[in-house]
Amino acid sequence: MIVLLPLLAFLFVSLLVAAGAMAMSPGRAAAIDRRLGEIRGIGQPSSEGVPYSQIIADSFKKLGRYAPKRPSEAGKLERKLVFAGYRSKEAMPVFIGIRLGFALLLFVATSLPLFGRPNVAIALGAAALGYLLPTMMLGRLAQRRQHRIRLSLPDALDLLVVSVEAGLGLDQALQRVGQELAFAHPDLCDELRLVNLELRAGNARSQALHNLADRTGVDDLSSLVAMLVQTDKFGTSIAQSLRVHSETLRTKRRQRAEEAAAKTGVKMVFPLVFCIFPAIWVVTIGPAAIKFVQVLFPMGQK
């Protein structure tokens, strides 16, 4: 089985080189456009002006398009990408290409005798790890973005209350909040900008707000959307409802901070036990242990 590892590594390297060549080579449509441009006398832009990041992204995108994927997994992956802020249609094939390329790279690196004796189990484990790491990083990015949106909601609600009480409508107030908080809270303001674009395109306000909750996946924002839709449906005061909801969100944020502070003592146990306590024991007990050995060993030899 160990003899087959170099052959498998060679096969995967060949497939990776072939996939890279297919990804880097221009497609049929690009070749047709180039020939038509030559006929019309229009020069194509040189490849020197294209950044390397764009070339790598295009390579991963073409690699991801040829990869097989299940519809259920594609739906979950697309939802995670939207939560992380990647709403482009090319985000999914690029991410799938990154995941496959990273898995193949780790498999080839552990299959070749570069870091020791090749092993099938280690190579397959490295490939599985390379396949899972991008997904874990994507989930982490989505959680961090949701956390930033959750923290920015009370400030946005305060400004929204001031704008509504000043006489602005809800649509104009959302637009104003998106403009004023663009520097402090860019993630939430980006979502509010999309809401304004949907309203300008002719979508209903309730539908645009529900799309906002679906794009972010934040529970506090979902409750805010439900409150705004109900307020608009029953005709109650928007400013009063927003003020009450703002106080509720601030209370929840304070409770989350108190919960995180209460968990700090438990989380500090492991660093204390494994990092600080051994050093303290060496400093305090080390000299006594050395003196104990120096005194007792000569007595034992006598």
Buried (B, 14 or more C-beta within 10 A) or exposed (E): EEEEBEEBBEEBBEEBEEBBEEBEEEEEEEEEBEEEEEEEEEEEEEEEEEEEEEEBBBBBBBBBBEEEEEEEEEEEBBBBBBBBBBEEEBBBBBBBBBBBBBBBBBBBBBBBEEEEEBBBEBBEBBBEBBBEBBBEEBEEBBEEBBEBBBBBBBBBBBBBBBBBBEEBEBBEBBBBBBEBBBEEBBBBBBBBBBBBEBBEEEBEBBEBBBBBBBBBBBEBBBBBBEBBBEBBEEEEEBBEBBBEBBEBBBEBBEEEEEEEEEEEEEEEEEEEEEEEEEEEEEEEEEEEEEEEEEEEEEEEEE
